[in-house]
Amino acid sequence: MSIAYTIAGFAVGAIVGLTGVGGGSLMTPLLVLLFGINPSVAVGTDLLYAAVTKAGGTVAHGMKGTVDWTVTRRLATGSIPAATITLLLLGYFAPGGIGGAASLIKVSLGVALLLTAVAIVFRKQIQAYALKQSGGQENPQRTKLLTILTGAVLGILVSISSVGAGALGVSALFFLYPRLATLRIVGSDIAHAVPLTLVAGIGHWFLGSVDWALLGSLLIGSLPGIWLGSHISTRIPDRVLRPILATMLVLVGSKLIAA
């Protein structure tokens, strides 16, 4: 079974390398639906998996100078406390550990996947609308507060479902910072995902919902997968990749909600 996990890690890693999103959106439901992993264990393990894989992406973007650390810090100001509080509440209301919150996590994951699909499909429209609405009259203080609030929402969502730090985070930044270069938005979002998924992952570890053997098997496959996906991404047009990924998320999200 560890070989199957490694293959799954490679496949998801390659997709993340190709599209820039889809780590939590694909890995967690894959573990739940294909391998029958308990939803909370799948979420907890995937959070640490994301922290390690996206740390590599942060180093790459940081070396290129494509991370806006001010934006990253604002997001983390909201997300880290929100994630901590969410995990404390999860532990309080689900004292049984991994089994107590399985139903909540499953439904939350399905809803998050559907939202992620919408964000992927309408990413360009969101950016265009934000540019039109700003009209050159930006309010720095308002943008700062909304960024912190966005981080808090992502912290809650990611802690419960492991989904949202990628596509939802990027889409929110497109709306809040319409004049920021796309590459800097992506780099800033990846950098923010590292501390968020690490904190949330450690929280799930204390709740007893991390499978370390599974994590190791996934990372063995995902790291070369991300490398490969990143290298061939320039040969596949974005207009082809986004609809495919969005369709997958809708199908999987709907199945989780209806299960």
KAZIDA-V794124 format. One record per run of one state. SS is the DSSP state (helix for helix, strand for strand, loop for the rest). FROM is the first residue (numbers start at 1). TO is the last residue. Records with the same first field share a line. If there is no record, write none. Layout:
BEGIN
SS=FROM-TO  FROM-TO
END
This chain:
BEGIN
loop=1-1  20-22  34-38  65-68  94-96  100-101  122-122  135-139  162-166  177-181  207-211  236-237  259-259
helix=2-19  23-33  39-64  69-93  97-99  102-121  123-134  140-161  167-176  182-206  212-235  238-258
END
